[in-house]
Amino acid sequence: RALIFPLLIRQGKPTPFFTFLLALLFCVYNGYLQGRSLTNYAKYHSGWLKDPRFITGLIGWLVGMAINIHSDHILRNLRKPGETGYKIPRGGMFEYVSGANFFGEILEWFGFALACCTIESLAFALCTLFILGSRAKQHHQ
């Protein structure tokens, strides 16, 4: 998502370089932390892929990703070219929550945490909840 979404969005407000740099550093460090945790420290039994925690987590991750992608599509197409101003998104999960894109991403990473069952994945899910939860609250207001 971090690589594809920026290529899909239309012209909008420019992102300050420092904000971009901090986001990039966070994503690189988190990717390293998750990868190292899963490849060097996590221990799974031979039937882990059939374990209810893994299956439920995988389903949560997939549903969260689908909600996130669909919500981003709705947001990208809110305005016609040249249009400005605030618009309230409609459709999909926006019918139930005002920050459907945030909800999808939070669900995605809690699903990942459940599928992995590592402290590092749980820490990332909690960070996602607190950061995106506060952004969702701001957007809702």
N, C-alpha and C positions, 0 to 999 in steps of 0.2 A: 504494500500500500504506500509506503513512504517513497518508493521510486515511481510508481505508476500514477498515483493521484495528481501530483504536481504537473505531469505532462497532459493530463486530461482537462484541467481547469482552464476556463477562459480568462482573459485579462481581468484582473481585479486589483486590489491594493497590493503594492509591492511589499515583499517581506524584508524587514531590515536584516542586513547581513549578519549581525551579531545574534539575532534570534535564530536564523538559519543555522549558524555555526553551533550554537548550543544544542539545537534539536539534533543536528548531525552527530555531535559528540555523544549525546545521550543514547541515540539509536545504535551507534557503533559499540559503545561500552555495554549496553544492555544485550546486544546480540552476542558479544564476546562472553558475557557472564552466563547467558542462557546456554550457549553452545558448550562452553567449558563445563558447566554444571551437568549437562546431559551426557557429555562424552567421557568425562573423567570421574564423576562422583556419584551420579545416580545409579542405583542398582535395581534392576527389574527381574522378576522371576520369569521363567520361560513362557508362562501363559498370560503375561501382562496385557497383550493386545486383545485378549478376551475378557479381561477384568472389567467389571461394571464401572469402576472409576475412570478407566481409560476410555471406554465406549461412551459414557455420559459426557466426559470432557471433550472428546472428539466431536460429538454431536453439538455440544454447546459452542465449540470453536467454529464449526461449519455454519451453524445458524447465525452466530454473531457476525461472521464474515459476510454472509449473504445480506443480512440487515444493513451492515456497514456499506457495502457496495451499492445496494439499491438506494439507500438514503443519500449517499454521495451523488448518485445519478440524479435524484430528484433535486438536490441542492444546485447541481451544476446547470440544470435546465430551468431554474426558477424564473430568470429574466430573459427576455428576448435580446438579441444583440443591440447594444446602444442604450438599453433601458437601465435606469439606476433606481435607487430607493429600496426600502425594506419590503420584503414579501414574506408572508407566512407559508412555509412548505405544507403541502397536502399530499396525502396518499401514503401507502405503506405503513410503516410503524409511526409515522408522524401523526397518524390518526389517534394514537394512544399516548405518545410521549412527545414533548416539544423538541427534544434533542435526540432524535432517533439514531443519528450517526454516532453520537457519543454512547448511547445505550448499546448499539451493536458492537462497538469496539470494547466496551467494558465486558460484555458477555463473552466476546471472543477470547479475551485474555484470562477470564476466570475459567473458561472451558480449557484453555491451554494449561492453566495451573492444576486443574483437576486431572487432566490427562497425564501430566508429568509427575505430579506429587513431589515437587521439590520446593524447598524454602525460597529459592531464587525465583521460581515462576510465581509463587504466591506473592512475594515482595513486589514483583512487577505488576501483577494484577491489582494489588492494593494501591500502588502508585498511580496506575491508570485510573482506578476508581476515584481517588482523591483529586487528581489533576483534571480529568475530564468531567468528573461530577461537579466541580466548582465552575468549570466553563459552561456546562449544561445549565446550571442554575443561573448564571449570568445571561445566557442566551434566552432562557425562559422569561426572565424578568424584562 
